[in-house]
Amino acid sequence: MTPAPQPPRLTLATRVTLLRILGIPVFIVLVVYYLLGLERGAPEPLHRWWALGLFVAIAATDALDGYLARSRNEVSALGRILDPLADKALLLSGLLLLTRPDIPALTPHIPVWFTGLVLSRDILLVGGYFLIRHLAGAVHVQPRLTGKLATVLQMATIAWVLAQGPETYFFALVGAAGFLTALAGLQYLRDGWRQVEHLHRAHANPL
């Protein structure tokens, strides 16, 4: 009798990632309560500070789960899926919630164009991923330094808003984050196009 297959074991790194994901709804609730207070003219500063602290904690543990996976030799397929999912869920929730030009008391706030740029790039990359996978059968994603820097600056932008940092430097931060976001998107699209061209050349010259 063939033994039943065992479910995959949750590694320590994956458990850390799951904790990060579970913290995101709490972050969203805290930000929503703070924004509702701003709209009423009676914001609760503790909501903002707790949201900021939780955001920094979730963002910082991104490096922790990666370190645990590598140091303990526990890199898993589940972790490869959940880790970027946690990053994107945290970033997008922060961007969407804090892009509120209709609340003058939220100073500074994330510009609409910046959130639109990040969303457009992510949608384009996801669409390109599935298109290349359909055409080539597999997609090789090469991490880019510009992509990592763009993510760091996007997180810094959200943290700056929650910390109510001075607007003087905020626009420079958003500009740098926007530039690197667009540049990284173009680089990833170029990498994907090269994979498609390589596949076409391989089919045209099988020998």
Secondary structure, 3 states (H helix, E strand, C coil): CCCCCCCCCCCHHHHHHHHHHHHHHHHHHHHHHHHHHHHHCCCCHHHHHHHHHHHHHHHHHHHHHHHHHHHCCCCCHHHHHHHHHHHHHHHHHHHHHHCCCCCCCCCCCCCHHHHHHHHHHHHHHHHHHHHHHHHHCCCCCCCCHHHHHHHHHHHHHHHHHHHCCCHHHHHHHHHHHHHHHHHHHHHHHHHHHHHHHHHHHHHHCCC
